[in-house]
Structure formats: C-alpha cells, structure tokens
Amino acid sequence: MRTRTLIATACALALGACTGMDDGTGGETRSASAASPSVGADGGTPYASTYQRYPGRPTALVGATVFDGAGNRFDNATVLFRDGEVVEVGTGLPTDGYDVIDGTGKFVTPGVIDIHSHLGDYPTPSVQAHSDGNEATSPTTPEVWAEHSVWPQDPGFSRALANGGVTAMQILPGSANLTGGRSVTLKNVASRTVQEMKFPGAPYGMKMACGENPKRVYGSRGRMPSTRMGNFAVNRQMWLDARAYAAGDRSKRDLAKETLAGVLDGDILIHNHCYRADEMALVMDMAKEMGYKVTAFHHAVESYKIADLLRENDVCSAIWADWYGFKMESYDGIRENAALLWKSGACVVIHSDDENGIQRLNQEAAKAQAAGRRMGLDIPDADVVGWFTLNAAKAMGIDKMTGSLEPGKMADVVLWNGDPLSVYSRPEKVWIDGALLYDALDRSRRPVSDFELGQPGAGDVK
Amino acid sequence: MIRLALLGSAAALALVTPAAAQDFTITNATVATGDGSEPVENATVVVRNGRIVAAGAGVTVPAGGEVIDGTGKWVTPGIFSAVTDLGLSDVDGVSESNDTAAGNSPFSAALDASTALNPNSQDVMVARADGITRASVSTRPSASIFGGQGAVIDLGADPEMVTRPRAFQLVDLGETGARISGGSRTSAHALLRNALREAQSYGDRAAIGAATARPSDTSFGDDVPLDPRLSGRDSERAGDVLLTRFDAAALVPVVRGEQPLYVVAERASDIREAIRLKRDFPRLDLVILGASEGWLVANEIAAANVPVIADPLDDLPTGFDQLAATQSNIGRMRDAGVTVAIGRMSGGTGEQPRNARQYAGNLVALSRLPGATGLTWGEALATITSIPARISGFGGRLGTLTSNAAADVVIWDGDPLEVGTVPEAVFVDGVRQPTDTHQSGLRERYRDLNEADLPQAYDW
C-alpha cells in the first residue's frame, strides 16, 4: 500500500519524468508512469489495492528445519514474526512475547509463490460463462487487465492455499494473443473484491506469447498472424507504434499504449509464454530492437538448450518440472530442464499454469531436483525451495517485500508437516503477512468460497 | 470374482512368454508385492521364464540365472496405467498423430483401440522408462457416447503391444456424454439403452448362445471374439435400428456380461443411474470411471460390487458434476469397501501417466492430515498395480509379484511413491527393457553447451 501510493504520487508530481522515452535498459530511476498509468479523475490510482493484512499473533516457530528461500538452510531453528513482518531466523533465539509453536520434525519455508496462474480468470467451475482469460478477438490486446476478469470466489484459491501453501501469485491473461494484456499479482487472501487481493506495491506484468497459439487462433480465422513470422511482424509493428506514443507527450489516454509505454519505461515486466529455444532467442533480439526487457519466459520447455543465452540476458525461465509433448512446440521438454539451467547459472522458477499443479509446486520442484541428481547435478534443497519462493518473487518484482524469510519482509510463511520436497508432506499452517489463514488442525481456519456454500462437501477437507 | 477367475485363466493364454525372457533373482531389496501389503526389507524376488516364482523375505536364492544386488533399491510390480491413451498418440496437439478420439467417425462402439497402437510413440517409451509396464487404453467418446473397445496392453519394446484386445467397452454417461448425445443426460441414457437392446436382439436372432452357431474364434487369437455375424445374412436386422451392425455386434459381449462396460460418471446421481442400468441389463459387468463424487454414494457402489477407476486427486468443482470433489474421495470409498484404482491419466501435462506414482504418494500424505482420509502406502501402490490389473481381468496375473504372475518388475532407486524416484531397471514378461527415449537423447546432447568444435547436432 505504502509503496504503491508513493509511486503514483511521484508520477503525478513529476509528469515530465514519467513521459520520457526510455532506452529499455533500465527504468529504476524513472517513476512508474505507465505502471500506474494515470491518475483517475478522482486523483487516485485506478483499481488500487485495498489489501490490508489481517491481525496476527507474534509467533515463534521453534525447532523446525527452515529453508529461508534465499538459499539458506537452518536446522533446529527459530523463526520469529510479528506485526506482519519477519523479525529474525536463527538458532536459539529468545521467544519472550511470542506464541511458541513447536516445529520439531517440521519444516518452514516462505509462502509459496506461483508466477503463472489463471485462478480467478479461468475459475472453477470451468463453465463457458467463466472463460475470462483470453480476449481472443485481436492478436494484440495490451489494453486488457487480468484483474478485471478475476473472480475472487474461485474455489481454486483456497486449494492453492491449503494444499500448496501458496501465499501470492501472478494472474496472467491467456496465450491466445501475441500480447495478452496486463497481469496482476495477488495475495492469496479470500476477499470480496479483487482490489482487496491485489499485492500492494507489486509492479504490473504484461503477458506475451510466441509460437503456436497466436498463429493458430488467428490463422484459423484467416487473419494475421498465421505463421511465426507473422507473429513477429505484428509484435514489431505494435512496438514501433508504442515507441512513437511513448516518445510523445502521452497526453491522450490510450489503454493499450499506456501499458506498452510502461513496458518501455521498465515499469511493467514482460512475461513471455514461449516454448522453443530458437523462438526465445528471437524474442530476446526483438526486445533489444524495441527497447524493452523480457523478465521471464514461461513454459520454456527448451530453455536448457540456450541456458547460456538466458543467463547472459538475465531472463528467468518459469517452467514445469516434466510437462512435455502435449503439442509440437513442447515435444522437446525434458525433466532435466531446471537442473541444466541451474548448472548454467540461469534463473529457475517453477510455475503451474494449472489449478491442480498450483497445489503441488513443491513436489514439482522436487521432481526437477531429482532429475538433476540422476545426471550428477546435486542441487541443494535450499536452492530448490528458492525456485518456488524467492526466484518467483524476483521475476514478479516483489522480492523486496516477500519470497524469503529475511527480517522486515512480509511474514508469508508455511509450516510443513514434513520435508516440503517430499510427496508425503503438506502445509500444516500458512500465514500471510503474519495472519494465520490456514490451519490443518483447525477447521475454522479454512476459507470456503461463496460458491461452495450449501453445496455437497462445503467446508470439507479438500 | 467369478468373472475375474474366468478371465484370469483365459489371460494365461494371452500372456505368451517371450523368447528373450531372462531368469534372474533380485536380492536384499525392499520389496512391495502390489497386493496392498506394506513393503518388506531385505527381500528377494525370483523370476524364471518370464514369470514370478517367489517374492518376499526368506525366499531362497535359487541356482542359476542372473543375481541382481538390490541393496538400497525398491522392487515392485510394474505400474499399470488404467484407462489411458498410451500408444494412441505421438503428440496430442498434432492431430495427424493423434488417434485418441474419432470425432468424425461413422462408427462408435466398434472402434477398436488395438488397431491403432504404436509401440514407437514417445509417450510409450517415456512411460516405460518410468516403470509403466501395462495399461488399459481406449479412444475417448467423441462422435458418440461410446469410446469403443479398449485394449489391455504391455509397454514392452517389441512390436506386439496387445495383451488382450477388445477387453472392455467405454461409455460416457456424465456431462460429456450428455452433450455428445444430443444435449441431455436423458438422451445419453436412451442411446445407451437402445444400443444395448439392439445388441441383445441382434445376438438372439443370430442365436449367438448356440455353440454351433458360433464360428471358431481362432483367427482372432483372444477370448472376446469379434461377433461372427458381421458377414453373411445372419447380420441382417429389422429396419428400426440406430446402430450400424458393426457397432451392434461390438455391444453383444457387453450386454451379455462377457466384456466389462466402463461408465464415465462423476456426479453422485450419475453413478447411481449407472448402477441402476443393471436392473434392465442384469448381466452388465460395470466399472465406474471418474467418480469424483463417489464418496457420497460409496455404500451403494460397494453394495453393487462395482469397481471404480478414479481420478486421483480431483478436489475442485471443475463442473457441476463434481461439486463434492475431494482428495479424500478414494480413501472414503476404500473405507466403504469399494475396489478403487487410480486411472484416466493421459497426455503430457500434469496428469501424464508417469505421475500416477506421485498421485498415489499424495494419497498416503493425506493419512497424516487431520480430517482427511488417505491410504496406507501398500494400498496406494495397489491402486496403480494389482487393483487396476484385477479390474482389467488380470487379477493375480498382472500388477503383482504373486507366484506365476507375469514378471513385470521394476527396480527403483528409492521409494517409488516419492517424487523423483525413477527405475533403474524395468522388466516386461521378464525381459529387460531399454530406457532410452527422445528425452534422454536431448538430456545427453545438452548436458554441456559446447560448440567449440562442432554444432550440438553432431553430439548423438
């Protein structure tokens, strides 16, 4: 909340600084002009987060094995958090003033973060009336915002929390379009409105897609693009038009251009659905040509073929552990993808893109780790936990706030009843900003969506 | 049980011992037989002539044959993937390679999965390398409510995949079947009942029950012959028929209870209606597929003695036919006495067949979660080995380390239900299987990114 207000204010006050053309290599120093594009007629940030943390008790988790998300492991450690923030992680810390929870034999990690979810915009029940994830009426729709599709009553949010320990996620538009629109980052807190779920201070992302989906969707309608070269042509022209807009005074409101200008400014992060290595290499060149940066390739099943390029360009790969072969461009998917990226020093994020997979990101990461072990790559557990916590947070631009158990960060915490890299473990308790929002031992700490009330199995263990 | 016994003896004929079967003994391993019991440490598995001779602790190591040191390893039966599409597709999204559904076919129940199997599909190789040795496969209902005649197959690296062709018929009586059939469950039920009646009368007119009227089935080589009246005048029927004669013929063994009918039904009321089919067609040999709301009607399923091949971890109200879905479904059905296997895993995404072990492991995890109902480790393994084999008509013959069962054996590098565990050796009918795949080739090629001397393409 605080960060968000500051950004909006800075932009409003320094309009000149917000409207300049960026070279695409940075943006840190520029205000988030297009990320919070405009000030509404009421002077506020449009659709601003109204999230407020729920009350929590000062809590000490004592005696557990702790993976802090930042690559460290602490045995028999204590995790302290209060007032919504992590206080300290270490061994033998005094716990005066804290509610002590015995973590003996248990494990603690940061809250799980899914960088690629469609919860809310493709909610269950998966009926046609709920199909709100692809504005598949034009190949480029940077003007749409995923948050305007999110149904907060999607029962999938509660499953991700209870079974997956998911505390934050990025909801993306689908991949029918080359440019699908803005993503939104949410806290996994049951809410009446999407604004109450919006992660305060999180930058926006923009979804792009290469390859088969856009050319199939539009080619089948006799429209451009119908080929991969058509994909690039449409995207490049879109960027050229956006650059012209961004170089101007930006005074005329244009939803599509505001989002694209935000990308050029470096304030909106590009999340690019892309499977094939050769296409990723081309996209990275398109980004250089047009002056923006790709933050992460999603579904990047062939990243292992260009791990060096990805490392050099500082692009993350958001991937499944083992999906392969369900379409031509996924034919070369291998389980060792994450391990080979890790070996090359490239950034690995484990994602779900799936309302079921989001419940088991920890297990997916463990599968990818094991594939590495079999080919002689011993990846420490603490690094693997980072694949579904801190690395996801980094690629979503929220790593200063969450993703690891470092002092001052949001107390997004999971207490697992065993090793999170084992199939036999489940979240026992999940805190978001220090508030206990799931407790396997207490039925009253289990969210039930409006949709499920009065239905068979409402409130059941799921 | 009678059916299983009958089919079991017939199955023995179908399980031809391959010439290359090795005699071997695995020693000092942690062995789980797949029958629901817990694993036993320091145990021995003896294989002779493509069959299991003995498995367990205190088994004497016989003379002869290879002795494999199983120290630190786990040994189980090969995984049985129930109701999948292995062998029917190379790439799901490449329609030319995909035979998993016949959306424009004029035929329905007569579609025969055994005619489309491709042992060189990467899906088959990947599944085999991951310890899946048997499966039941069928096409998916698409043009009609019938999926067609499914086959039981092995995944051995040899040209013959079929263990038993036309082993079951599949019909969808849930939301999908209702949409296919004309827009309502009423139509799906009317279609099915009409089809079964046509098959019934078809069989009667041609006096299928009379031994003399039935030609020899030797040309087909299995125990469920294609109805012989597909040629000749006996196949003529009255005018008011909906099914092609080929489709009607395919349903004759179903209506006679000689071929199981797998019914897709998720909603509690859909499951009830499926069970009620037996009032009109008492000889039907039903199996329920899906059953996400099975726990709501578990006692009725158990009383009807109908086994279930369940979706393993469904816990979302994906449709209005599974509002009550919960991961505890399988455990609760087990508690009610229902025979439950895990199945319907296919394709290359989250529910790809090789993830059945992970899903079974999750069912074990539930047993540690307050309020949830899980399975024991041994029960969980049984849901992907002996139970699907038994439902498929191969009880005691497949999916188990019981004496005289086919030697489908996997040696694992750890607990097979734990994520990341993989086979070190896979045997089908006692034949050690190759585990190289397209994926392993890519892994080795890209192990090192080094093109200093030659492009990666020369690394193979």
Boltz contact constraints between the chains, C-beta under 6 A:
constraints:
  - contact:
      token1: [A, 124]
      token2: [B, 316]
      max_distance: 6.0
  - contact:
      token1: [A, 124]
      token2: [B, 317]
      max_distance: 6.0
  - contact:
      token1: [A, 124]
      token2: [B, 318]
      max_distance: 6.0
  - contact:
      token1: [A, 125]
      token2: [B, 317]
      max_distance: 6.0
  - contact:
      token1: [A, 125]
      token2: [B, 319]
      max_distance: 6.0
  - contact:
      token1: [A, 125]
      token2: [B, 320]
      max_distance: 6.0
  - contact:
      token1: [A, 126]
      token2: [B, 318]
      max_distance: 6.0
  - contact:
      token1: [A, 155]
      token2: [B, 317]
      max_distance: 6.0
  - contact:
      token1: [A, 156]
      token2: [B, 316]
      max_distance: 6.0
  - contact:
      token1: [A, 159]
      token2: [B, 315]
      max_distance: 6.0
  - contact:
      token1: [A, 304]
      token2: [B, 446]
      max_distance: 6.0
  - contact:
      token1: [A, 305]
      token2: [B, 446]
      max_distance: 6.0
  - contact:
      token1: [A, 308]
      token2: [B, 449]
      max_distance: 6.0
  - contact:
      token1: [A, 323]
      token2: [B, 348]
      max_distance: 6.0
  - contact:
      token1: [A, 323]
      token2: [B, 349]
      max_distance: 6.0
  - contact:
      token1: [A, 324]
      token2: [B, 348]
      max_distance: 6.0
  - contact:
      token1: [A, 325]
      token2: [B, 91]
      max_distance: 6.0
  - contact:
      token1: [A, 325]
      token2: [B, 348]
      max_distance: 6.0
  - contact:
      token1: [A, 326]
      token2: [B, 92]
      max_distance: 6.0
  - contact:
      token1: [A, 326]
      token2: [B, 93]
      max_distance: 6.0
  - contact:
      token1: [A, 326]
      token2: [B, 347]
      max_distance: 6.0
  - contact:
      token1: [A, 326]
      token2: [B, 348]
      max_distance: 6.0
  - contact:
      token1: [A, 326]
      token2: [B, 349]
      max_distance: 6.0
  - contact:
      token1: [A, 327]
      token2: [B, 93]
      max_distance: 6.0
  - contact:
      token1: [A, 328]
      token2: [B, 91]
      max_distance: 6.0
  - contact:
      token1: [A, 328]
      token2: [B, 94]
      max_distance: 6.0
  - contact:
      token1: [A, 332]
      token2: [B, 442]
      max_distance: 6.0
  - contact:
      token1: [A, 334]
      token2: [B, 439]
      max_distance: 6.0
  - contact:
      token1: [A, 334]
      token2: [B, 442]
      max_distance: 6.0
  - contact:
      token1: [A, 334]
      token2: [B, 443]
      max_distance: 6.0
  - contact:
      token1: [A, 336]
      token2: [B, 443]
      max_distance: 6.0
  - contact:
      token1: [A, 354]
      token2: [B, 350]
      max_distance: 6.0
  - contact:
      token1: [A, 355]
      token2: [B, 316]
      max_distance: 6.0
  - contact:
      token1: [A, 356]
      token2: [B, 350]
      max_distance: 6.0
  - contact:
      token1: [A, 357]
      token2: [B, 350]
      max_distance: 6.0
  - contact:
      token1: [A, 363]
      token2: [B, 419]
      max_distance: 6.0
  - contact:
      token1: [A, 366]
      token2: [B, 419]
      max_distance: 6.0
  - contact:
      token1: [A, 366]
      token2: [B, 420]
      max_distance: 6.0
  - contact:
      token1: [A, 367]
      token2: [B, 419]
      max_distance: 6.0
  - contact:
      token1: [A, 367]
      token2: [B, 420]
      max_distance: 6.0
  - contact:
      token1: [A, 370]
      token2: [B, 420]
      max_distance: 6.0
  - contact:
      token1: [A, 423]
      token2: [B, 358]
      max_distance: 6.0
  - contact:
      token1: [A, 423]
      token2: [B, 361]
      max_distance: 6.0
  - contact:
      token1: [A, 423]
      token2: [B, 418]
      max_distance: 6.0
  - contact:
      token1: [A, 423]
      token2: [B, 419]
      max_distance: 6.0
  - contact:
      token1: [A, 424]
      token2: [B, 365]
      max_distance: 6.0
  - contact:
      token1: [A, 426]
      token2: [B, 365]
      max_distance: 6.0
  - contact:
      token1: [A, 426]
      token2: [B, 369]
      max_distance: 6.0
  - contact:
      token1: [A, 440]
      token2: [B, 369]
      max_distance: 6.0
  - contact:
      token1: [A, 440]
      token2: [B, 370]
      max_distance: 6.0
  - contact:
      token1: [A, 441]
      token2: [B, 370]
      max_distance: 6.0
  - contact:
      token1: [A, 455]
      token2: [B, 323]
      max_distance: 6.0
  - contact:
      token1: [A, 456]
      token2: [B, 323]
      max_distance: 6.0
  - contact:
      token1: [A, 456]
      token2: [B, 324]
      max_distance: 6.0
  - contact:
      token1: [A, 457]
      token2: [B, 324]
      max_distance: 6.0
  - contact:
      token1: [A, 457]
      token2: [B, 326]
      max_distance: 6.0
  - contact:
      token1: [A, 460]
      token2: [B, 326]
      max_distance: 6.0
  - contact:
      token1: [A, 461]
      token2: [B, 328]
      max_distance: 6.0
  - contact:
      token1: [A, 461]
      token2: [B, 371]
      max_distance: 6.0
  - contact:
      token1: [A, 461]
      token2: [B, 372]
      max_distance: 6.0
  - contact:
      token1: [A, 462]
      token2: [B, 315]
      max_distance: 6.0
  - contact:
      token1: [A, 462]
      token2: [B, 326]
      max_distance: 6.0
